[in-house]
């Protein structure tokens, strides 16, 4: 498969570095998504910075706007009374047990 021994070592180093970047990217994605951030951002930071990026993501916190965007993409909205995230279709908040006003239909004014 490899004809030149110097080239095979070089190829092995490239493969190991690529696998390490993928592993670090996956670890970063998992950590960042667990904190409510966007998984793609965690994958990029972990993949590009390696183990250092994973440690940075473990210590950092996502911005509130990023957390809110991730919650909206999952169909969650904050309760108007206690600000806990609840399902968009909820009629009663599961945390404060108060009635939640039904959202207006998309075409209504």
C-alpha positions as semicolon CSV with decimal commas, in nm:
position;residue;x (nm);y (nm);z (nm)
1;X;0,000;0,000;0,000
2;X;0,268;0,251;0,104
3;X;0,588;0,227;-0,094
4;X;0,800;0,490;0,082
5;X;0,848;0,452;0,459
6;X;0,891;0,828;0,514
7;X;0,564;0,893;0,333
8;X;0,377;0,628;0,532
9;X;0,472;0,792;0,861
10;X;0,359;1,127;0,723
11;X;0,029;0,976;0,608
12;X;-0,023;0,815;0,948
13;X;0,033;1,147;1,124
14;X;-0,224;1,314;0,897
15;X;-0,481;1,039;0,961
16;X;-0,427;1,053;1,338
17;X;-0,456;1,434;1,338
18;X;-0,776;1,416;1,133
19;X;-0,928;1,154;1,365
20;X;-0,828;1,363;1,667
21;X;-0,997;1,668;1,516
22;X;-1,316;1,470;1,453
23;X;-1,314;1,332;1,807
24;X;-1,251;1,675;1,958
25;X;-1,523;1,823;1,738
26;X;-1,772;1,560;1,851
27;X;-1,678;1,612;2,217
28;X;-1,712;1,990;2,177
29;X;-2,047;1,951;2,002
30;X;-2,179;1,726;2,280
31;X;-2,063;1,959;2,558
32;X;-2,192;2,275;2,390
33;X;-2,531;2,124;2,297
34;X;-2,570;2,001;2,657
35;X;-2,533;2,361;2,773
36;X;-2,804;2,480;2,534
37;X;-2,577;2,616;2,259
38;X;-2,577;2,539;1,888
39;X;-2,405;2,206;1,822
40;X;-2,233;2,328;1,504
41;X;-2,047;2,599;1,695
42;X;-1,921;2,345;1,947
43;X;-1,806;2,113;1,669
44;X;-1,610;2,392;1,498
45;X;-1,438;2,510;1,816
46;X;-1,358;2,155;1,928
47;X;-1,242;2,044;1,584
48;X;-1,025;2,347;1,513
49;X;-0,869;2,388;1,858
50;X;-0,858;2,022;1,961
51;X;-0,837;1,938;2,330
52;X;-0,790;2,307;2,417
53;X;-1,121;2,384;2,243
54;X;-1,299;2,112;2,441
55;X;-1,169;2,259;2,768
56;X;-1,275;2,609;2,659
57;X;-1,626;2,484;2,577
58;X;-1,648;2,303;2,910
59;X;-1,567;2,626;3,095
60;X;-1,769;2,867;2,878
61;X;-2,140;2,946;2,879
62;X;-2,347;3,012;2,567
63;X;-2,500;3,357;2,526
64;X;-2,864;3,390;2,626
65;X;-2,963;3,468;2,265
66;X;-2,807;3,139;2,153
67;X;-2,991;2,948;2,425
68;X;-3,321;3,115;2,329
69;X;-3,268;3,036;1,960
70;X;-3,199;2,670;2,040
71;X;-3,511;2,656;2,260
72;X;-3,727;2,809;1,986
73;X;-3,595;2,555;1,734
74;X;-3,709;2,278;1,973
75;X;-4,059;2,429;2,001
76;X;-4,011;2,580;2,348
77;X;-4,113;2,926;2,465
78;X;-4,069;3,104;2,799
79;X;-4,367;3,114;3,035
80;X;-4,492;3,475;3,064
81;X;-4,522;3,438;3,442
82;X;-4,215;3,246;3,562
83;X;-3,992;3,256;3,248
84;X;-3,929;2,878;3,250
85;X;-3,919;2,713;2,907
86;X;-4,242;2,532;2,823
87;X;-4,384;2,376;2,508
88;X;-4,537;2,619;2,263
89;X;-4,873;2,435;2,274
90;X;-4,896;2,435;2,655
91;X;-5,208;2,584;2,811
92;X;-5,082;2,560;3,171
93;X;-4,721;2,610;3,280
94;X;-4,583;2,291;3,435
95;X;-4,364;2,492;3,674
96;X;-4,588;2,768;3,814
97;X;-4,921;2,599;3,721
98;X;-5,067;2,922;3,585
99;X;-5,271;2,953;3,266
100;X;-5,071;3,050;2,959
101;X;-5,248;3,253;2,694
102;X;-5,286;3,063;2,371
103;X;-5,076;3,211;2,089
104;X;-5,265;3,402;1,821
105;X;-5,319;3,215;1,494
106;X;-5,064;3,296;1,224
107;X;-5,315;3,473;0,996
108;X;-5,505;3,665;1,268
109;X;-5,445;4,030;1,351
